[in-house]
Each structure stands twice: as C-alpha cells, then as structure tokens.
Amino acid sequence: MGQDGVDLPTSVGYLLKEASSALRVAMESVLRPLGMTVTHYSCLELLAQRPGLSSSELARGAFVSRQSMHVLLQALERDGSVTRAATAPTGKVLPTRLTPLGQQRLDAASAAVRAVERRMLGELDEDETAEVRRLLRTLVHALRGDGPAPRPDQREGDGTSSNVRG
C-alpha cells in the first residue's frame, strides 16, 4: 500500500463506518415493520430519557439537521406520539413530550433495538463488551476534544439502556 493510501481492512475509521452502517441496516430492518426509522426511534428514546427537549436538542441527539427534526416532530405530533406546547414557556423553545401512545410505540421499538444490540455483541463476554464501550467513548472524546477520556479502571454501566445511534 502506498504511503498516501488507506489500508481499508485495518483502518479503524473505515471499520467504524462499516460497523455503523451494518448497525443502521439491522436497526432499520427491525424498526420498519413498526413504522419507524432509526431517527424516529432515536427521537422517541431521547424524549423518554429527557422529557421536554427542544427540537434543536433532539436534532443534535439524533444526529440530524434541525429541519429534518422539525419535519419528524410534525409527523409525530400528527400521529399522536408526541405533544408540544402551543406557546413557549420561555423564549422560543417548544418543549416536546412523549404521549402514552408514543411510549407504547417506543417500548416495542426499544425491544427490537435491544435484540439487534444483543446480536451485535453476542460473541463478546461482559468484560469485552465493557471494553468496547470504553474504547468507543475514548475515541469520541479524542475527536470531540470535550474533556478527559474515561479512565481504564472506571466500571461501565450494565448497558441495558438503549442508546441511540445510527
């Protein structure tokens, strides 16, 4: 391989992108029968974990543009999954909340996504899974430059919560 080229089979960036793409395809395949996309699921999951987020905060958390999130939120409002205040309690931010119907839809989607994650991690033991989490967090911290990376001796959570990605 030339000095200027990237050896794809050993490139960490390429392997991460390949894993991300495979995860997204697997998630889309289990969410599609539920009438959802990964972004739709991510939005509901974020609202369940942090009720009252603004459209901008949801967009950042779901890794989409504000415009895309605005369109999604309008659709989720129409189908009864979320509610937004008619007027902003302060400033211009309209906090968004899950409805009971939205929570039911999220529960079904979360179960499907957890099954995908279990399949993805199926060949790893608990320690290896914790190490994957630690390494991925370290990579994210290094690229974002947003503070110190987790220490190697820090214990990770049990990983049962559905973290949104895609």
SVG drawing of the C-alpha trace seen along z (x, -y; Angstrom):
<svg xmlns="http://www.w3.org/2000/svg" viewBox="-53 -35 58 51">
<polyline fill="none" stroke="black" stroke-width="0.4" points="0.0,0.0 1.3,-3.4 2.1,-5.9 -0.8,-8.2 -3.5,-5.4 -5.6,-3.9 -5.5,-0.2 -9.2,0.3 -9.1,3.7 -7.0,2.2 -8.3,-1.4 -10.1,-2.0 -12.2,-4.8 -13.3,-2.6 -14.2,0.3 -16.2,-2.0 -18.1,-3.3 -18.7,0.3 -20.0,1.2 -22.1,-1.9 -23.6,-1.1 -24.3,2.5 -25.9,1.5 -28.1,-1.1 -29.3,1.5 -30.1,4.0 -32.0,1.4 -33.9,0.2 -34.9,3.8 -36.5,4.3 -38.0,0.8 -39.5,0.8 -42.3,3.2 -43.2,0.9 -43.5,-2.1 -40.3,-3.7 -36.9,-4.8 -33.7,-4.9 -34.2,-8.7 -37.8,-8.3 -36.8,-5.7 -33.9,-7.9 -36.2,-10.9 -38.7,-8.9 -35.8,-7.4 -34.3,-10.8 -37.7,-12.1 -38.3,-9.2 -34.9,-9.7 -35.0,-13.6 -38.6,-14.8 -39.1,-18.4 -36.1,-18.6 -36.4,-21.2 -36.4,-20.5 -32.7,-21.7 -31.7,-19.4 -33.4,-16.5 -31.8,-17.1 -28.3,-17.2 -29.1,-14.0 -30.4,-12.1 -27.6,-13.4 -29.9,-15.1 -30.5,-18.6 -32.9,-20.9 -35.0,-21.0 -35.2,-17.2 -36.2,-17.0 -38.8,-19.7 -40.5,-17.6 -40.3,-14.5 -41.8,-16.2 -44.7,-17.4 -45.3,-13.9 -45.0,-12.5 -47.5,-15.2 -49.9,-14.2 -49.8,-10.5 -50.2,-11.2 -46.7,-10.1 -45.6,-13.5 -47.1,-16.7 -45.6,-20.2 -46.8,-23.3 -48.6,-25.7 -46.5,-28.5 -43.1,-28.5 -43.0,-28.8 -39.8,-30.9 -38.1,-32.2 -38.9,-30.4 -38.3,-26.8 -41.3,-24.5 -40.6,-21.5 -41.6,-18.2 -43.0,-15.2 -44.0,-11.6 -47.7,-10.8 -48.8,-7.4 -49.2,-6.2 -45.6,-7.4 -44.4,-5.4 -46.1,-2.3 -44.5,-2.7 -41.2,-3.3 -41.5,-0.2 -42.0,2.0 -39.1,0.3 -36.7,0.5 -37.3,4.2 -36.5,4.7 -33.4,2.5 -32.1,4.3 -32.4,7.6 -30.2,6.1 -27.6,4.9 -27.6,8.3 -27.0,9.9 -24.2,7.5 -22.5,8.2 -23.4,11.9 -19.9,13.2 -18.4,10.9 -18.3,11.6 -19.2,9.0 -15.6,7.7 -15.2,7.4 -18.5,5.5 -17.4,3.1 -14.0,2.7 -15.8,1.9 -17.8,-0.8 -14.7,-2.2 -12.8,-2.3 -15.6,-3.9 -16.0,-6.6 -12.3,-7.2 -12.4,-7.7 -15.4,-10.0 -13.7,-12.1 -10.4,-12.3 -12.2,-13.5 -14.5,-16.0 -11.9,-17.2 -14.6,-17.6 -12.8,-16.7 -10.8,-13.8 -11.4,-10.3 -12.8,-7.7 -10.1,-6.1 -9.3,-2.5 -10.2,-1.5 -13.7,-3.0 -16.5,-0.5 -19.1,-0.8 -22.9,-0.6 -24.7,2.7 -25.5,1.4 -29.2,2.4 -30.4,-1.0 -31.0,-1.6 -28.6,-4.2 -29.5,-5.9 -27.2,-5.8 -27.4,-5.4"/>
</svg>
